Amino acid sequence: MTIITLPADINSDHLRQIIELVVKGEQVRRDGLKERILRADLVAYILQDNMVICTATLKNPNFAYRTKIFTLAKASSGENYKKELGYIVTHPDFENCGHCQNLLKEFFIRISKQPIFATTRKPSMVHILKKLGFSVIGMTYKKDLKLLIFDGMN
């Protein structure tokens, strides 16, 4: 079952599982993560037998963070990209089954009306995001991070 909801409406057990899954993905630090998720616009996740197996979030990064990312990537101004697609993780026991791609396709129907950016280290995630219409811009930074943008659909 796919759930797309406001962060405040996530049941506490599911929120705990989402946080654990994001931390397990080893791309994000735990401190402050709950608060960052709760500040997001929307959270999407797939439940299987009441277990969160995949998640993604439409984040509200602050201006300083957005500026830093676009500067590090030596990309043109990121002022139009106020939303970030992030915290995209699939539980290791459910990887390579298409869950992430299916979740993002469904989530993207709700969020694709606006400019969005994303960052990733994973070639597989670059591949999935390109299928959704994202483009890699700028240069790889911090050794292996790529910045991608989506201009929004009308």
VMD Tcl script that builds the backbone (N, CA, C; Angstrom):
set m [mol new atoms 462]
animate dup $m
set s [atomselect $m all]
$s set {name element resname resid chain x y z} {
  {N N MET 1 A 0.839 -1.169 0.000}
  {CA C MET 1 A 0.000 0.000 0.000}
  {C C MET 1 A 0.890 1.240 0.000}
  {N N THR 2 A 0.602 2.167 -0.903}
  {CA C THR 2 A 1.340 3.421 -0.975}
  {C C THR 2 A 0.581 4.499 -0.214}
  {N N ILE 3 A 1.308 5.229 0.611}
  {CA C ILE 3 A 0.735 6.332 1.384}
  {C C ILE 3 A 1.498 7.600 1.017}
  {N N ILE 4 A 0.750 8.655 0.701}
  {CA C ILE 4 A 1.327 9.979 0.456}
  {C C ILE 4 A 0.562 10.919 1.370}
  {N N THR 5 A 1.277 11.539 2.304}
  {CA C THR 5 A 0.594 12.298 3.341}
  {C C THR 5 A 1.420 13.461 3.868}
  {N N LEU 6 A 0.757 14.315 4.607}
  {CA C LEU 6 A 1.450 15.363 5.334}
  {C C LEU 6 A 2.257 14.714 6.461}
  {N N PRO 7 A 3.423 15.232 6.753}
  {CA C PRO 7 A 4.238 14.629 7.810}
  {C C PRO 7 A 3.510 14.528 9.157}
  {N N ALA 8 A 2.720 15.525 9.497}
  {CA C ALA 8 A 2.012 15.518 10.783}
  {C C ALA 8 A 0.977 14.399 10.873}
  {N N ASP 9 A 0.575 13.849 9.722}
  {CA C ASP 9 A -0.445 12.802 9.708}
  {C C ASP 9 A 0.133 11.383 9.680}
  {N N ILE 10 A 1.445 11.263 9.715}
  {CA C ILE 10 A 2.075 9.934 9.718}
  {C C ILE 10 A 1.941 9.336 11.116}
  {N N ASN 11 A 1.509 8.093 11.190}
  {CA C ASN 11 A 1.410 7.475 12.513}
  {C C ASN 11 A 2.813 7.303 13.099}
  {N N SER 12 A 2.915 7.365 14.401}
  {CA C SER 12 A 4.223 7.429 15.075}
  {C C SER 12 A 5.101 6.219 14.771}
  {N N ASP 13 A 4.510 5.034 14.637}
  {CA C ASP 13 A 5.314 3.854 14.312}
  {C C ASP 13 A 5.879 3.952 12.899}
  {N N HIS 14 A 5.071 4.410 11.972}
  {CA C HIS 14 A 5.548 4.563 10.595}
  {C C HIS 14 A 6.640 5.630 10.525}
  {N N LEU 15 A 6.468 6.739 11.256}
  {CA C LEU 15 A 7.493 7.781 11.282}
  {C C LEU 15 A 8.803 7.228 11.839}
  {N N ARG 16 A 8.720 6.451 12.893}
  {CA C ARG 16 A 9.925 5.829 13.470}
  {C C ARG 16 A 10.603 4.941 12.429}
  {N N GLN 17 A 9.810 4.144 11.713}
  {CA C GLN 17 A 10.366 3.258 10.689}
  {C C GLN 17 A 10.991 4.053 9.544}
  {N N ILE 18 A 10.346 5.130 9.139}
  {CA C ILE 18 A 10.894 5.975 8.069}
  {C C ILE 18 A 12.247 6.533 8.494}
  {N N ILE 19 A 12.326 7.046 9.711}
  {CA C ILE 19 A 13.591 7.597 10.217}
  {C C ILE 19 A 14.664 6.519 10.236}
  {N N GLU 20 A 14.340 5.349 10.740}
  {CA C GLU 20 A 15.317 4.246 10.796}
  {C C GLU 20 A 15.768 3.844 9.393}
  {N N LEU 21 A 14.837 3.808 8.459}
  {CA C LEU 21 A 15.170 3.437 7.087}
  {C C LEU 21 A 16.093 4.474 6.451}
  {N N VAL 22 A 15.790 5.757 6.646}
  {CA C VAL 22 A 16.629 6.824 6.083}
  {C C VAL 22 A 18.033 6.759 6.687}
  {N N VAL 23 A 18.123 6.555 7.980}
  {CA C VAL 23 A 19.434 6.448 8.641}
  {C C VAL 23 A 20.187 5.219 8.133}
  {N N LYS 24 A 19.470 4.126 7.945}
  {CA C LYS 24 A 20.087 2.888 7.454}
  {C C LYS 24 A 20.664 3.078 6.052}
  {N N GLY 25 A 20.096 4.029 5.295}
  {CA C GLY 25 A 20.602 4.320 3.959}
  {C C GLY 25 A 21.974 4.973 3.967}
  {N N GLU 26 A 22.435 5.391 5.136}
  {CA C GLU 26 A 23.791 5.912 5.369}
  {C C GLU 26 A 24.133 7.155 4.547}
  {N N GLN 27 A 23.126 7.937 4.173}
  {CA C GLN 27 A 23.396 9.161 3.425}
  {C C GLN 27 A 23.064 10.403 4.249}
  {N N VAL 28 A 22.356 10.207 5.364}
  {CA C VAL 28 A 21.834 11.319 6.156}
  {C C VAL 28 A 22.135 11.073 7.629}
  {N N ARG 29 A 22.502 12.144 8.329}
  {CA C ARG 29 A 22.748 11.976 9.756}
  {C C ARG 29 A 21.427 11.995 10.532}
  {N N ARG 30 A 21.406 11.259 11.633}
  {CA C ARG 30 A 20.196 11.083 12.434}
  {C C ARG 30 A 19.777 12.362 13.167}
  {N N ASP 31 A 20.748 13.111 13.709}
  {CA C ASP 31 A 20.384 14.261 14.539}
  {C C ASP 31 A 19.584 15.286 13.729}
  {N N GLY 32 A 18.421 15.608 14.253}
  {CA C GLY 32 A 17.537 16.572 13.609}
  {C C GLY 32 A 16.698 16.014 12.472}
  {N N LEU 33 A 16.862 14.740 12.150}
  {CA C LEU 33 A 16.149 14.156 11.013}
  {C C LEU 33 A 14.631 14.186 11.213}
  {N N LYS 34 A 14.167 13.823 12.382}
  {CA C LYS 34 A 12.713 13.832 12.634}
  {C C LYS 34 A 12.143 15.225 12.383}
  {N N GLU 35 A 12.811 16.241 12.887}
  {CA C GLU 35 A 12.339 17.612 12.709}
  {C C GLU 35 A 12.343 18.013 11.235}
  {N N ARG 36 A 13.390 17.598 10.498}
  {CA C ARG 36 A 13.452 17.928 9.067}
  {C C ARG 36 A 12.326 17.243 8.298}
  {N N ILE 37 A 12.035 16.000 8.647}
  {CA C ILE 37 A 10.925 15.293 7.994}
  {C C ILE 37 A 9.603 15.979 8.325}
  {N N LEU 38 A 9.423 16.366 9.572}
  {CA C LEU 38 A 8.165 17.002 9.972}
  {C C LEU 38 A 7.972 18.384 9.340}
  {N N ARG 39 A 9.054 19.026 8.867}
  {CA C ARG 39 A 8.962 20.313 8.166}
  {C C ARG 39 A 8.688 20.150 6.668}
  {N N ALA 40 A 8.734 18.929 6.190}
  {CA C ALA 40 A 8.562 18.667 4.759}
  {C C ALA 40 A 7.123 18.949 4.314}
  {N N ASP 41 A 6.937 19.057 2.998}
  {CA C ASP 41 A 5.591 19.225 2.445}
  {C C ASP 41 A 4.810 17.919 2.490}
  {N N LEU 42 A 5.424 16.867 1.949}
  {CA C LEU 42 A 4.757 15.566 1.856}
  {C C LEU 42 A 5.777 14.447 2.064}
  {N N VAL 43 A 5.277 13.329 2.566}
  {CA C VAL 43 A 6.089 12.123 2.698}
  {C C VAL 43 A 5.325 10.999 2.012}
  {N N ALA 44 A 6.043 10.229 1.215}
  {CA C ALA 44 A 5.453 9.070 0.542}
  {C C ALA 44 A 6.161 7.824 1.049}
  {N N TYR 45 A 5.396 6.761 1.232}
  {CA C TYR 45 A 6.024 5.510 1.631}
  {C C TYR 45 A 5.149 4.326 1.255}
  {N N ILE 46 A 5.794 3.197 1.125}
  {CA C ILE 46 A 5.102 1.950 0.820}
  {C C ILE 46 A 5.115 1.093 2.084}
  {N N LEU 47 A 3.932 0.591 2.433}
  {CA C LEU 47 A 3.782 -0.314 3.568}
  {C C LEU 47 A 3.517 -1.717 3.054}
  {N N GLN 48 A 4.193 -2.668 3.652}
  {CA C GLN 48 A 3.919 -4.075 3.376}
  {C C GLN 48 A 3.858 -4.773 4.724}
  {N N ASP 49 A 2.715 -5.315 5.069}
  {CA C ASP 49 A 2.499 -5.937 6.382}
  {C C ASP 49 A 2.906 -4.993 7.511}
  {N N ASN 50 A 2.475 -3.741 7.408}
  {CA C ASN 50 A 2.746 -2.676 8.386}
  {C C ASN 50 A 4.230 -2.355 8.545}
  {N N MET 51 A 5.028 -2.710 7.549}
  {CA C MET 51 A 6.456 -2.392 7.551}
  {C C MET 51 A 6.729 -1.401 6.419}
  {N N VAL 52 A 7.426 -0.297 6.736}
  {CA C VAL 52 A 7.804 0.676 5.718}
  {C C VAL 52 A 8.957 0.072 4.921}
  {N N ILE 53 A 8.723 -0.134 3.620}
  {CA C ILE 53 A 9.764 -0.760 2.801}
  {C C ILE 53 A 10.435 0.219 1.832}
  {N N CYS 54 A 9.835 1.405 1.671}
  {CA C CYS 54 A 10.395 2.402 0.763}
  {C C CYS 54 A 9.815 3.753 1.143}
  {N N THR 55 A 10.610 4.817 0.991}
  {CA C THR 55 A 10.121 6.141 1.337}
  {C C THR 55 A 10.778 7.218 0.473}
  {N N ALA 56 A 10.109 8.363 0.380}
  {CA C ALA 56 A 10.625 9.560 -0.293}
  {C C ALA 56 A 9.914 10.761 0.314}
  {N N THR 57 A 10.573 11.909 0.282}
  {CA C THR 57 A 10.039 13.106 0.924}
  {C C THR 57 A 10.210 14.321 0.014}
  {N N LEU 58 A 9.194 15.183 -0.027}
  {CA C LEU 58 A 9.329 16.480 -0.672}
  {C C LEU 58 A 9.700 17.455 0.433}
  {N N LYS 59 A 10.972 17.853 0.441}
  {CA C LYS 59 A 11.552 18.634 1.526}
  {C C LYS 59 A 11.473 20.136 1.246}
  {N N ASN 60 A 11.585 20.904 2.331}
  {CA C ASN 60 A 11.619 22.363 2.297}
  {C C ASN 60 A 12.980 22.844 2.777}
  {N N PRO 61 A 14.015 22.701 1.981}
  {CA C PRO 61 A 15.339 23.123 2.447}
  {C C PRO 61 A 15.430 24.645 2.552}
  {N N ASN 62 A 16.222 25.113 3.510}
  {CA C ASN 62 A 16.347 26.564 3.671}
  {C C ASN 62 A 17.231 27.155 2.561}
  {N N PHE 63 A 17.161 28.473 2.431}
  {CA C PHE 63 A 17.860 29.191 1.364}
  {C C PHE 63 A 19.370 28.939 1.405}
  {N N ALA 64 A 19.966 28.965 2.602}
  {CA C ALA 64 A 21.412 28.785 2.729}
  {C C ALA 64 A 21.844 27.406 2.232}
  {N N TYR 65 A 21.076 26.379 2.570}
  {CA C TYR 65 A 21.397 25.018 2.113}
  {C C TYR 65 A 21.291 24.920 0.589}
  {N N ARG 66 A 20.195 25.445 0.031}
  {CA C ARG 66 A 20.015 25.398 -1.428}
  {C C ARG 66 A 21.157 26.108 -2.139}
  {N N THR 67 A 21.514 27.284 -1.641}
  {CA C THR 67 A 22.597 28.060 -2.242}
  {C C THR 67 A 23.903 27.283 -2.179}
  {N N LYS 68 A 24.174 26.657 -1.046}
  {CA C LYS 68 A 25.400 25.873 -0.866}
  {C C LYS 68 A 25.469 24.723 -1.876}
  {N N ILE 69 A 24.387 23.999 -2.035}
  {CA C ILE 69 A 24.362 22.853 -2.958}
  {C C ILE 69 A 24.631 23.310 -4.389}
  {N N PHE 70 A 23.933 24.336 -4.847}
  {CA C PHE 70 A 24.102 24.803 -6.219}
  {C C PHE 70 A 25.498 25.392 -6.421}
  {N N THR 71 A 26.056 26.036 -5.401}
  {CA C THR 71 A 27.409 26.591 -5.485}
  {C C THR 71 A 28.445 25.475 -5.555}
  {N N LEU 72 A 28.304 24.467 -4.684}
  {CA C LEU 72 A 29.251 23.347 -4.693}
  {C C LEU 72 A 29.248 22.622 -6.041}
  {N N ALA 73 A 28.081 22.513 -6.646}
  {CA C ALA 73 A 27.967 21.830 -7.939}
  {C C ALA 73 A 28.334 22.745 -9.103}
  {N N LYS 74 A 28.665 24.002 -8.786}
  {CA C LYS 74 A 28.991 24.983 -9.823}
  {C C LYS 74 A 27.872 25.058 -10.864}
  {N N ALA 75 A 26.636 25.046 -10.340}
  {CA C ALA 75 A 25.454 25.094 -11.195}
  {C C ALA 75 A 24.895 26.507 -11.197}
  {N N SER 76 A 24.114 26.795 -12.212}
  {CA C SER 76 A 23.485 28.104 -12.262}
  {C C SER 76 A 22.577 28.275 -11.048}
  {N N SER 77 A 22.142 29.447 -10.840}
  {CA C SER 77 A 21.355 29.801 -9.656}
  {C C SER 77 A 20.240 28.808 -9.371}
  {N N GLY 78 A 20.109 28.459 -8.112}
  {CA C GLY 78 A 19.064 27.536 -7.697}
  {C C GLY 78 A 17.874 28.224 -7.084}
  {N N GLU 79 A 17.748 29.546 -7.315}
  {CA C GLU 79 A 16.690 30.291 -6.634}
  {C C GLU 79 A 15.287 29.828 -6.996}
  {N N ASN 80 A 15.106 29.240 -8.183}
  {CA C ASN 80 A 13.782 28.743 -8.567}
  {C C ASN 80 A 13.456 27.389 -7.951}
  {N N TYR 81 A 14.456 26.717 -7.412}
  {CA C TYR 81 A 14.291 25.356 -6.890}
  {C C TYR 81 A 14.169 25.404 -5.376}
  {N N LYS 82 A 12.943 25.599 -4.914}
  {CA C LYS 82 A 12.709 25.760 -3.475}
  {C C LYS 82 A 12.375 24.437 -2.788}
  {N N LYS 83 A 12.100 23.404 -3.550}
  {CA C LYS 83 A 11.746 22.087 -3.002}
  {C C LYS 83 A 12.805 21.074 -3.398}
  {N N GLU 84 A 13.030 20.117 -2.506}
  {CA C GLU 84 A 14.010 19.066 -2.759}
  {C C GLU 84 A 13.349 17.710 -2.580}
  {N N LEU 85 A 13.553 16.844 -3.538}
  {CA C LEU 85 A 13.112 15.455 -3.419}
  {C C LEU 85 A 14.246 14.708 -2.746}
  {N N GLY 86 A 13.973 14.141 -1.591}
  {CA C GLY 86 A 15.048 13.495 -0.853}
  {C C GLY 86 A 14.559 12.409 0.074}
  {N N TYR 87 A 15.501 11.940 0.907}
  {CA C TYR 87 A 15.241 10.836 1.842}
  {C C TYR 87 A 14.598 9.670 1.089}
  {N N ILE 88 A 15.148 9.372 -0.079}
  {CA C ILE 88 A 14.635 8.289 -0.922}
  {C C ILE 88 A 15.423 7.027 -0.579}
  {N N VAL 89 A 14.737 6.079 0.026}
  {CA C VAL 89 A 15.423 4.865 0.486}
  {C C VAL 89 A 14.478 3.678 0.363}
  {N N THR 90 A 15.048 2.547 0.006}
  {CA C THR 90 A 14.327 1.277 0.007}
  {C C THR 90 A 14.992 0.358 1.023}
  {N N HIS 91 A 14.182 -0.346 1.782}
  {CA C HIS 91 A 14.702 -1.317 2.749}
  {C C HIS 91 A 15.562 -2.328 1.997}
  {N N PRO 92 A 16.739 -2.676 2.546}
  {CA C PRO 92 A 17.657 -3.600 1.849}
  {C C PRO 92 A 17.016 -4.929 1.433}
  {N N ASP 93 A 16.063 -5.419 2.201}
  {CA C ASP 93 A 15.413 -6.696 1.858}
  {C C ASP 93 A 14.467 -6.577 0.665}
  {N N PHE 94 A 14.192 -5.345 0.231}
  {CA C PHE 94 A 13.225 -5.125 -0.850}
  {C C PHE 94 A 13.817 -4.376 -2.034}
  {N N GLU 95 A 15.143 -4.261 -2.075}
  {CA C GLU 95 A 15.795 -3.562 -3.176}
  {C C GLU 95 A 15.703 -4.370 -4.463}
  {N N ASN 96 A 15.834 -3.665 -5.575}
  {CA C ASN 96 A 15.823 -4.266 -6.916}
  {C C ASN 96 A 14.514 -4.981 -7.254}
  {N N CYS 97 A 13.420 -4.497 -6.664}
  {CA C CYS 97 A 12.098 -5.052 -6.955}
  {C C CYS 97 A 11.182 -4.015 -7.596}
  {N N GLY 98 A 11.713 -2.814 -7.857}
  {CA C GLY 98 A 10.929 -1.767 -8.494}
  {C C GLY 98 A 10.113 -0.903 -7.541}
  {N N HIS 99 A 10.232 -1.144 -6.223}
  {CA C HIS 99 A 9.437 -0.374 -5.263}
  {C C HIS 99 A 9.740 1.120 -5.326}
  {N N CYS 100 A 11.011 1.480 -5.357}
  {CA C CYS 100 A 11.401 2.888 -5.367}
  {C C CYS 100 A 10.864 3.576 -6.617}
  {N N GLN 101 A 11.058 2.963 -7.744}
  {CA C GLN 101 A 10.593 3.551 -9.003}
  {C C GLN 101 A 9.071 3.706 -8.992}
  {N N ASN 102 A 8.352 2.694 -8.501}
  {CA C ASN 102 A 6.896 2.772 -8.445}
  {C C ASN 102 A 6.433 3.861 -7.481}
  {N N LEU 103 A 7.080 3.945 -6.327}
  {CA C LEU 103 A 6.727 4.980 -5.352}
  {C C LEU 103 A 6.952 6.368 -5.939}
  {N N LEU 104 A 8.116 6.564 -6.555}
  {CA C LEU 104 A 8.428 7.881 -7.109}
  {C C LEU 104 A 7.481 8.260 -8.247}
  {N N LYS 105 A 7.087 7.312 -9.074}
  {CA C LYS 105 A 6.129 7.605 -10.153}
  {C C LYS 105 A 4.813 8.110 -9.569}
  {N N GLU 106 A 4.326 7.416 -8.548}
  {CA C GLU 106 A 3.059 7.806 -7.936}
  {C C GLU 106 A 3.189 9.145 -7.192}
  {N N PHE 107 A 4.286 9.307 -6.466}
  {CA C PHE 107 A 4.549 10.533 -5.708}
  {C C PHE 107 A 4.677 11.715 -6.665}
  {N N PHE 108 A 5.340 11.478 -7.778}
  {CA C PHE 108 A 5.640 12.549 -8.722}
  {C C PHE 108 A 4.379 13.142 -9.338}
  {N N ILE 109 A 3.337 12.364 -9.460}
  {CA C ILE 109 A 2.059 12.880 -9.962}
  {C C ILE 109 A 1.587 14.030 -9.074}
  {N N ARG 110 A 1.825 13.930 -7.784}
  {CA C ARG 110 A 1.383 14.949 -6.811}
  {C C ARG 110 A 2.313 16.152 -6.722}
  {N N ILE 111 A 3.608 15.969 -6.991}
  {CA C ILE 111 A 4.573 17.036 -6.701}
  {C C ILE 111 A 5.196 17.690 -7.931}
  {N N SER 112 A 4.906 17.199 -9.109}
  {CA C SER 112 A 5.649 17.610 -10.310}
  {C C SER 112 A 5.201 18.932 -10.933}
  {N N LYS 113 A 4.365 19.684 -10.274}
  {CA C LYS 113 A 3.911 20.963 -10.832}
  {C C LYS 113 A 4.884 22.100 -10.524}
  {N N GLN 114 A 5.964 21.816 -9.828}
  {CA C GLN 114 A 6.887 22.856 -9.375}
  {C C GLN 114 A 8.333 22.456 -9.660}
  {N N PRO 115 A 9.238 23.426 -9.701}
  {CA C PRO 115 A 10.659 23.106 -9.839}
  {C C PRO 115 A 11.161 22.389 -8.576}
  {N N ILE 116 A 11.933 21.330 -8.790}
  {CA C ILE 116 A 12.436 20.501 -7.691}
  {C C ILE 116 A 13.888 20.163 -7.984}
  {N N PHE 117 A 14.704 20.054 -6.940}
  {CA C PHE 117 A 16.057 19.536 -7.117}
  {C C PHE 117 A 16.244 18.305 -6.255}
  {N N ALA 118 A 17.263 17.547 -6.571}
  {CA C ALA 118 A 17.613 16.345 -5.809}
  {C C ALA 118 A 19.120 16.163 -5.882}
  {N N THR 119 A 19.677 15.518 -4.890}
  {CA C THR 119 A 21.094 15.156 -4.918}
  {C C THR 119 A 21.208 13.666 -4.632}
  {N N THR 120 A 22.205 13.039 -5.229}
  {CA C THR 120 A 22.398 11.613 -4.988}
  {C C THR 120 A 23.821 11.199 -5.318}
  {N N ARG 121 A 24.224 10.128 -4.693}
  {CA C ARG 121 A 25.507 9.482 -4.981}
  {C C ARG 121 A 25.316 8.245 -5.852}
  {N N LYS 122 A 24.098 7.776 -5.940}
  {CA C LYS 122 A 23.817 6.479 -6.542}
  {C C LYS 122 A 23.471 6.588 -8.021}
  {N N PRO 123 A 24.237 5.926 -8.885}
  {CA C PRO 123 A 23.907 5.916 -10.318}
  {C C PRO 123 A 22.491 5.402 -10.591}
  {N N SER 124 A 22.026 4.431 -9.811}
  {CA C SER 124 A 20.676 3.896 -10.021}
  {C C SER 124 A 19.617 4.973 -9.756}
  {N N MET 125 A 19.876 5.853 -8.777}
  {CA C MET 125 A 18.923 6.925 -8.488}
  {C C MET 125 A 18.962 7.989 -9.587}
  {N N VAL 126 A 20.141 8.280 -10.114}
  {CA C VAL 126 A 20.239 9.211 -11.248}
  {C C VAL 126 A 19.391 8.663 -12.399}
  {N N HIS 127 A 19.497 7.381 -12.660}
  {CA C HIS 127 A 18.748 6.728 -13.739}
  {C C HIS 127 A 17.233 6.886 -13.522}
  {N N ILE 128 A 16.766 6.604 -12.306}
  {CA C ILE 128 A 15.335 6.711 -11.998}
  {C C ILE 128 A 14.868 8.157 -12.126}
  {N N LEU 129 A 15.638 9.101 -11.573}
  {CA C LEU 129 A 15.237 10.506 -11.623}
  {C C LEU 129 A 15.201 11.031 -13.061}
  {N N LYS 130 A 16.131 10.582 -13.889}
  {CA C LYS 130 A 16.102 10.995 -15.299}
  {C C LYS 130 A 14.833 10.503 -15.983}
  {N N LYS 131 A 14.370 9.307 -15.637}
  {CA C LYS 131 A 13.113 8.788 -16.202}
  {C C LYS 131 A 11.927 9.677 -15.843}
  {N N LEU 132 A 12.019 10.363 -14.699}
  {CA C LEU 132 A 10.953 11.249 -14.256}
  {C C LEU 132 A 11.072 12.655 -14.859}
  {N N GLY 133 A 12.173 12.910 -15.578}
  {CA C GLY 133 A 12.348 14.207 -16.215}
  {C C GLY 133 A 13.405 15.097 -15.579}
  {N N PHE 134 A 14.127 14.586 -14.595}
  {CA C PHE 134 A 15.219 15.351 -13.999}
  {C C PHE 134 A 16.416 15.357 -14.940}
  {N N SER 135 A 17.245 16.394 -14.823}
  {CA C SER 135 A 18.500 16.500 -15.573}
  {C C SER 135 A 19.635 16.743 -14.596}
  {N N VAL 136 A 20.774 16.133 -14.863}
  {CA C VAL 136 A 21.972 16.402 -14.072}
  {C C VAL 136 A 22.504 17.761 -14.501}
  {N N ILE 137 A 22.833 18.610 -13.527}
  {CA C ILE 137 A 23.432 19.905 -13.865}
  {C C ILE 137 A 24.696 20.099 -13.032}
  {N N GLY 138 A 25.515 21.004 -13.500}
  {CA C GLY 138 A 26.725 21.325 -12.766}
  {C C GLY 138 A 27.722 20.179 -12.788}
  {N N MET 139 A 28.587 20.200 -11.774}
  {CA C MET 139 A 29.656 19.206 -11.668}
  {C C MET 139 A 29.426 18.317 -10.451}
  {N N THR 140 A 29.986 17.132 -10.510}
  {CA C THR 140 A 29.975 16.259 -9.342}
  {C C THR 140 A 30.754 16.964 -8.236}
  {N N TYR 141 A 30.228 16.941 -7.028}
  {CA C TYR 141 A 30.885 17.626 -5.910}
  {C C TYR 141 A 31.011 16.668 -4.722}
  {N N LYS 142 A 31.834 17.064 -3.771}
  {CA C LYS 142 A 32.125 16.212 -2.605}
  {C C LYS 142 A 32.455 14.788 -3.057}
  {N N LYS 143 A 33.227 14.688 -4.073}
  {CA C LYS 143 A 33.735 13.438 -4.638}
  {C C LYS 143 A 32.729 12.649 -5.470}
  {N N ASP 144 A 31.470 12.539 -5.001}
  {CA C ASP 144 A 30.563 11.653 -5.725}
  {C C ASP 144 A 29.097 12.092 -5.743}
  {N N LEU 145 A 28.803 13.324 -5.334}
  {CA C LEU 145 A 27.421 13.800 -5.321}
  {C C LEU 145 A 27.059 14.490 -6.631}
  {N N LYS 146 A 25.871 14.191 -7.117}
  {CA C LYS 146 A 25.360 14.820 -8.327}
  {C C LYS 146 A 24.105 15.619 -7.970}
  {N N LEU 147 A 23.947 16.756 -8.640}
  {CA C LEU 147 A 22.779 17.607 -8.481}
  {C C LEU 147 A 21.902 17.426 -9.710}
  {N N LEU 148 A 20.621 17.205 -9.477}
  {CA C LEU 148 A 19.658 17.068 -10.564}
  {C C LEU 148 A 18.532 18.060 -10.350}
  {N N ILE 149 A 17.962 18.531 -11.452}
  {CA C ILE 149 A 16.841 19.465 -11.357}
  {C C ILE 149 A 15.685 18.996 -12.248}
  {N N PHE 150 A 14.506 19.414 -11.834}
  {CA C PHE 150 A 13.272 19.196 -12.591}
  {C C PHE 150 A 12.580 20.551 -12.637}
  {N N ASP 151 A 12.194 21.020 -13.816}
  {CA C ASP 151 A 11.658 22.371 -13.954}
  {C C ASP 151 A 10.171 22.495 -13.677}
  {N N GLY 152 A 9.479 21.411 -13.495}
  {CA C GLY 152 A 8.040 21.474 -13.198}
  {C C GLY 152 A 7.219 21.378 -14.451}
  {N N MET 153 A 6.020 20.830 -14.300}
  {CA C MET 153 A 5.099 20.682 -15.427}
  {C C MET 153 A 3.947 21.659 -15.237}
  {N N ASN 154 A 3.421 22.138 -16.314}
  {CA C ASN 154 A 2.266 23.048 -16.224}
  {C C ASN 154 A 0.986 22.321 -16.503}
}
mol reanalyze $m
mol bondsrecalc $m
mol representation Tube
mol addrep $m
